[in-house]
Amino acid sequence: MSPSTTGTVTPPRPAEAVAESQPLPRPPTRPRFRLVPAKAPARPGAAAAFHSVSAATTVLPVLVGIGAMIHEPVLIPPLAAGAALVHSAPTLPPAQPRGVVIGHMVGAAVGYAALAAAGSSAWTAAVAAGLTLALLTLARTPHSPAVVTAVVTVLRTPAPARFVPLLLGSTLLLVLTGYAGSRIRRKAPRYPAHWW
């Protein structure tokens, strides 16, 4: 208790009264989000477009040539889609080496497991695709063409001893051509954004 100017003792103010007399803190303002309409990506310049198209168009015939030499189809639809990602969107997560190489290996493994469990059918291929997508999501290894690898494995039933090494070599070739292609043109985005 403190003495007042008149010499009398004033009782302390209750905590509630002190709190009521002080201004309340303002709640933090929340940022206002505007709905922005989705836009298509910017059109690449002529040099960038030519570079991407020529790099992808170079690696895909190489895969066809390898397949012709060994009498085994090496160019399969998922690899063509993977080449498109690597060469036209080299900075996106699905284009990175981890997704390209590991993704296709997971797709093939799931395809062969589904094939062994249920045989070759469109139903089995659909389940294999879903399981591949789930595993790639859990492994943080996005690469949508790898889902198609599982479907191709189930529907075409390639011999694993030949298909898996060819698939691995093909994915490594995609990554290496992406790496080399990004170093040829000085203004090209560097590939990969990360190796693992």
Buried (B, 14 or more C-beta within 10 A) or exposed (E): EEEEEEEEEEEEEEEEEEEEEEEEEEEEEEEEEEEEEEEEEEEEEEEBEEBBBBBBEBBBEBBEEBBEEEEEBBBBEBBBBBBBBBBBBBEEBBBBBBBBBBBBBBBBBBBBBBBEEBEBEEEBBBBBBBBBBEBBEEEEBBBBBBBBBBBBBBBBBBEBEEBBEBBBEBBEBBBEBBBEBBEEBEEBEEBBEEEE
